[in-house]
């Protein structure tokens, strides 16, 4: 058999790095007998891909209808680095005896990289592939994926620091008589958040109408636009519910006020800067589900998800699920790209943000998002072995806060 196993180990416990850092690690091969090779190649690949199919009806030369399926794809490559860990392209045959063989490697990530992302119709993916280059035989590949984060500092975006009020109003016509209005206001203290944080919502409903409000729903959604460039430019939008809650009902001529919160799970940051074929936004959709045949009242609040929380955000009482930080700690200039720590490991004081600008900010952990993808792709062959598992979920900075249960006012 020869190759018994291959392990690719990174110097970061989460396999997560920031753009501009250096990835260090080692490859450990285990052979149960002597192995003859020309060399060992390591390849780092960073790329984005989108794809889906569209089926349409067309008429042939005889006027008969038939279905035709067209494959649409998009592709961007950000970097590709390949070199030999042992041997070379023109090397003579090398014999590796049975046992373990360890080879260290390193790769400096470019500073302008988009964050890792996995979705139903596309991905931004970073992989490492190690190849046993064997003369006169098929090569043997071992592959793994890792996460790259492009920092999004919410403190650099003035818009997300401001309070947002969503005002909705509607009047109903009942039996030719116009009723009083249904008025609703949702207030958010800010619109910039991070994974692990909660969105505090103050909701007020004044129902002067003759129509009952069955429920008021708050839905945090991820809005993704996938773009293709072959054979033409097309766009597909995907809206995914992340979290939701419901309050109510509100009877006719009734009114009520609530304080609620929505917890944010590990998610990729907004925008996916430096990627031209995938756009990512978040929104809080509000739906007032009204009784009868009347149309529901709806509205949206834009949400920006970052990797560094607002240091000046003080949640309204009774919420205490964000760190109480000194507003004077807000930076006056952009945070420079994180520099690699010794050994490349991610640590809060050295890599996440400039600790002199945010000395009291709690460190994040790096948690997997819920969406997992199969990382087998067109670059792989039947001889490609996935290190660990072929199911991959990126990890994102997630902050540990202490949530307080919401209640009615």
C-alpha positions in Angstrom: 0.0 0.0 0.0 2.8 2.5 0.9 0.9 5.6 2.1 -0.9 4.9 5.4 -1.9 8.4 6.3 -1.3 12.1 5.9 -1.9 14.9 8.4 -1.8 18.6 7.7 -1.4 20.6 10.9 -1.5 24.4 11.2 0.0 26.4 14.0 -3.4 28.0 14.7 -5.8 26.0 16.9 -8.8 27.3 14.9 -7.2 27.0 11.5 -8.2 30.6 11.1 -6.0 33.5 9.9 -6.4 37.2 9.1 -5.5 38.5 5.6 -1.9 39.5 5.7 -0.8 36.9 8.3 1.5 34.0 7.7 0.3 30.5 7.7 2.8 28.0 9.2 2.3 24.3 9.6 3.6 20.8 9.0 2.7 17.8 6.9 3.2 14.4 8.4 3.2 11.3 6.1 3.0 7.8 7.5 4.2 5.0 5.3 3.8 1.3 6.0 6.4 0.4 3.4 9.1 2.1 1.3 7.7 4.8 -0.9 9.3 5.9 -4.2 8.6 9.5 -5.1 10.0 12.3 -7.2 9.0 15.0 -4.7 6.4 16.4 -2.4 4.5 19.5 -3.6 2.4 21.9 -1.5 -0.1 24.2 -3.1 -2.0 27.1 -1.5 -5.1 28.1 -3.5 -7.5 31.0 -2.8 -10.5 31.4 -5.2 -14.2 32.2 -5.4 -16.6 30.2 -7.5 -20.3 30.5 -8.3 -22.5 28.1 -10.2 -26.0 27.1 -11.0 -28.1 25.8 -13.9 -31.0 27.4 -15.7 -33.5 25.4 -17.7 -35.6 27.0 -20.5 -37.8 25.8 -23.3 -36.6 26.3 -26.8 -37.9 25.4 -30.2 -35.9 23.3 -32.7 -35.8 23.7 -36.4 -39.1 21.8 -36.8 -40.9 24.1 -34.3 -41.0 21.4 -31.5 -40.4 22.5 -28.0 -37.7 21.0 -25.9 -35.9 21.8 -22.6 -32.4 23.1 -22.6 -30.2 23.4 -19.5 -27.4 25.9 -19.3 -24.7 25.9 -16.7 -23.7 29.4 -15.5 -20.4 29.9 -13.6 -18.3 32.6 -12.1 -14.7 32.5 -11.0 -12.0 34.6 -9.4 -8.6 33.6 -8.2 -6.8 35.6 -5.5 -3.6 33.8 -5.2 -1.9 30.5 -5.9 1.4 29.5 -4.4 3.1 26.2 -5.1 6.5 24.8 -4.2 8.3 21.6 -3.4 8.8 20.5 0.2 11.1 17.7 -1.0 12.7 17.0 -4.3 11.8 18.9 -7.5 10.4 18.6 -11.0 13.5 17.2 -12.4 14.7 15.3 -9.3 15.8 11.7 -9.4 13.7 9.1 -7.6 13.7 9.4 -3.8 13.0 6.4 -1.5 11.2 7.2 1.7 11.4 4.3 4.3 8.4 3.1 6.3 7.5 5.3 9.3 6.6 9.0 9.8 8.1 11.8 7.8 7.5 15.5 8.8 7.9 18.5 6.5 7.3 22.1 7.7 5.8 24.7 5.4 4.9 28.4 5.4 2.8 30.8 3.3 2.4 34.6 3.6 -1.2 35.6 2.9 -1.7 38.7 0.8 -3.3 41.6 2.8 -6.2 42.2 0.4 -8.2 39.0 0.6 -12.0 38.5 1.0 -13.3 36.6 4.0 -14.0 32.9 3.7 -17.6 32.2 2.7 -19.6 29.1 1.9 -23.1 29.2 0.3 -25.5 27.2 -1.7 -24.6 28.8 -5.0 -21.0 29.8 -4.4 -18.0 30.1 -2.1 -14.8 31.9 -1.2 -12.4 29.2 -0.2 -8.8 28.7 0.9 -7.2 25.3 0.6 -3.9 23.5 1.1 -3.1 20.5 -1.1 -0.1 18.3 -0.6 0.9 16.0 -3.5 3.1 13.0 -3.6 4.7 13.4 -7.0 5.3 9.8 -8.2 7.1 8.9 -11.4 5.1 6.6 -13.7 2.2 6.4 -11.3 -0.8 8.6 -10.4 -0.1 11.3 -7.9 -1.6 11.1 -4.4 -3.2 14.3 -3.0 -4.2 15.3 0.5 -6.3 18.4 0.9 -7.8 20.6 3.7 -9.5 24.0 3.9 -8.9 26.8 6.4 -10.5 30.1 7.2 -9.3 33.6 6.3 -10.9 36.7 7.8 -10.8 40.2 6.3 -11.3 42.5 9.4 -14.4 44.7 9.4 -14.0 47.3 12.2 -17.5 48.8 12.9 -15.8 51.8 14.6 -14.7 53.0 11.2 -18.3 53.2 9.9 -20.1 56.3 11.3 -23.5 55.1 9.9 -23.7 52.0 12.1 -23.3 54.0 15.3 -26.5 55.9 14.8 -30.0 54.9 16.1 -32.4 53.6 13.5 -36.1 54.0 13.6 -38.5 52.0 11.3 -41.9 53.7 11.0 -44.7 51.8 9.5 -48.3 52.9 9.2 -51.4 51.5 7.4 -55.1 52.2 7.2 -57.7 49.6 6.4 -61.0 50.0 4.5 -63.7 48.0 6.1 -67.2 47.9 4.5 -66.5 51.2 2.7 -65.5 52.9 6.0 -61.9 53.9 6.6 -60.7 52.7 10.1 -58.1 54.4 12.3 -54.4 53.7 11.4 -52.2 50.8 12.5 -48.9 52.4 13.5 -45.7 50.6 14.4 -42.2 51.8 15.3 -39.1 49.6 15.7 -36.0 51.2 17.2 -32.5 49.9 17.2 -29.8 51.8 19.1 -27.2 51.0 16.4 -27.1 48.9 13.3 -23.6 47.5 13.6 -23.1 44.2 15.4 -20.7 41.2 15.7 -21.3 37.5 16.0 -22.2 36.6 19.6 -23.8 39.9 20.2 -27.6 40.5 20.4 -29.7 43.0 18.5 -31.8 45.0 21.0 -35.2 45.9 19.6 -37.7 48.4 21.1 -41.0 47.8 19.4 -44.2 49.9 19.8 -47.5 49.1 18.2 -50.6 51.4 18.3 -53.5 49.7 16.6 -56.3 52.2 16.2 -57.8 50.1 13.5 -60.6 47.6 13.5 -58.2 44.8 12.3 -56.4 42.6 14.7 -52.6 42.1 14.5 -52.0 38.4 14.9 -48.3 38.6 15.4 -45.3 40.9 14.8 -42.3 39.0 13.4 -38.6 40.1 13.5 -36.5 38.1 11.1 -32.7 38.5 10.8 -31.8 37.5 7.2 -28.6 37.0 5.2 -29.0 38.4 1.7 -26.5 37.0 -0.8 -26.1 38.0 -4.4 -24.2 35.4 -6.5 -22.8 36.6 -9.9 -21.6 34.6 -12.9 -19.3 35.7 -15.7 -19.5 32.6 -18.0 -21.1 32.4 -20.5 -22.6 35.7 -19.4 -23.2 38.0 -16.5 -26.2 36.8 -14.4 -27.2 37.3 -10.7 -29.0 35.0 -8.3 -30.2 36.3 -5.0 -30.6 34.1 -2.0 -32.3 35.2 1.3 -31.6 32.9 4.3 -33.2 33.3 7.7 -30.7 33.4 10.5 -32.8 34.0 13.5 -36.3 35.2 14.2 -38.8 36.0 17.0 -42.4 36.8 17.3 -44.5 39.0 19.7 -48.2 39.9 19.9 -51.0 39.7 19.2 -52.4 43.3 19.4 -56.1 43.5 19.4 -58.2 46.1 17.6 -57.9 49.6 19.3 -55.1 48.2 21.4 -51.4 49.1 22.0 -48.4 47.5 23.3 -44.6 47.9 23.7 -41.9 45.3 23.9 -38.2 45.1 24.4 -36.7 42.1 22.6 -33.4 40.8 21.3 -32.1 38.6 18.6 -28.9 36.6 19.2 -26.4 36.6 16.3 -24.7 33.2 15.7 -21.2 32.9 14.0 -21.6 34.6 10.6 -19.3 36.0 7.9 -18.8 39.8 8.0 -20.8 42.0 5.6 -19.8 43.0 2.1 -17.1 40.4 1.4 -14.7 43.2 0.4 -12.4 42.3 -2.5 -14.7 39.7 -4.0 -16.4 40.6 -7.3 -18.8 37.7 -7.7 -20.4 37.4 -4.3 -22.1 40.2 -2.3 -23.3 39.7 1.2 -25.7 41.9 3.3 -27.8 41.5 6.3 -31.2 42.9 7.2 -33.8 42.8 9.9 -37.2 42.2 8.3 -40.3 43.2 10.2 -43.7 41.7 9.4 -47.0 42.7 11.0 -49.3 39.8 10.3 -52.8 41.2 10.2 -56.1 39.3 10.3 -58.4 38.8 7.5 -57.7 39.3 3.8 -55.7 42.5 4.3 -52.1 42.7 3.2 -49.4 42.5 5.9 -47.4 45.5 6.9 -43.7 45.0 6.2 -40.4 46.9 6.5 -36.6 46.3 6.6 -33.7 47.6 8.7 -30.2 47.3 7.2 -27.7 45.5 9.5 -23.9 45.5 9.2 -22.0 42.6 10.7 -18.4 43.3 11.6 -15.5 41.4 13.2 -14.7 44.2 15.7 -17.6 45.5 17.8 -18.5 49.1 18.5 -16.6 50.2 21.6 -19.1 53.1 22.3 -22.3 51.0 22.1 -24.2 51.1 25.4 -27.4 49.0 25.2 -30.6 50.3 26.6 -31.6 49.0 30.0 -32.3 46.2 30.9 -30.0 44.8 28.3 -26.4 44.1 29.3 -25.3 41.7 26.6 -22.5 43.8 25.2 -19.3 44.9 26.9 -19.5 48.2 28.7 -16.5 50.0 27.2 -15.2 53.5 27.5 -16.4 55.6 24.5 -13.0 57.4 24.6 -11.4 54.2 23.4 -12.9 54.6 19.9 -10.0 54.9 17.4 -9.3 58.0 15.4 -7.7 56.3 12.5 -8.2 52.9 10.7 -6.7 49.8 12.3 -3.8 48.6 10.2 -3.8 45.0 8.9 -2.9 42.5 11.6 0.7 41.4 11.6 1.6 37.8 12.2 2.5 36.7 15.7 5.5 34.5 16.4 4.6 31.2 14.9 1.6 32.7 13.1 -0.9 31.9 15.9 -4.0 34.0 16.2 -4.0 35.9 19.5 -6.1 38.8 20.5 -3.3 41.2 21.6 -1.2 40.6 18.6 -3.5 39.9 15.7 -7.2 40.7 16.0 -7.0 44.5 16.6 -4.4 47.0 17.7 -4.4 46.5 21.5 -3.3 50.1 22.1 -6.6 51.3 20.5 -8.8 48.7 22.1 -7.2 47.8 25.4 -10.3 46.7 27.2 -12.0 44.8 24.5 -12.7 41.2 25.3 -11.1 38.6 22.9 -13.3 36.6 20.6 -13.3 32.9 20.0 -13.5 31.5 16.5 -16.7 29.5 16.0 -17.9 27.5 13.0 -20.9 28.8 11.1 -23.8 26.4 10.7 -23.5 26.0 6.9 -21.1 23.2 5.9 -20.0 22.5 2.3 -18.3 19.7 0.6 -14.8 21.0 -0.5 -14.3 18.4 -3.2 -14.1 20.3 -6.5 -12.9 20.1 -10.1 -9.3 20.4 -9.1 -9.5 17.0 -7.2 -9.2 13.5 -8.6 -10.4 10.1 -7.4 -7.0 9.9 -5.6 -7.5 13.0 -3.5 -7.8 12.4 0.2 -9.6 14.9 2.4 -7.7 15.5 5.6 -10.1 15.2 8.5 -13.4 15.5 6.5 -14.6 16.9 3.2 -17.3 18.8 5.1 -16.0 22.3 5.9 -17.5 25.2 7.8 -15.5 28.5 8.1 -14.9 30.0 11.6 -15.7 33.6 12.4 -14.8 35.9 15.4 -17.5 35.4 18.0 -17.7 37.4 21.2 -19.0 36.0 24.5 -21.6 38.3 26.1 -24.0 37.8 28.9 -27.6 37.9 27.6 -30.5 39.1 29.7 -33.9 37.7 29.0 -36.3 40.1 27.3 -39.6 41.1 28.7 -42.7 43.2 28.1 -42.9 46.8 29.3 
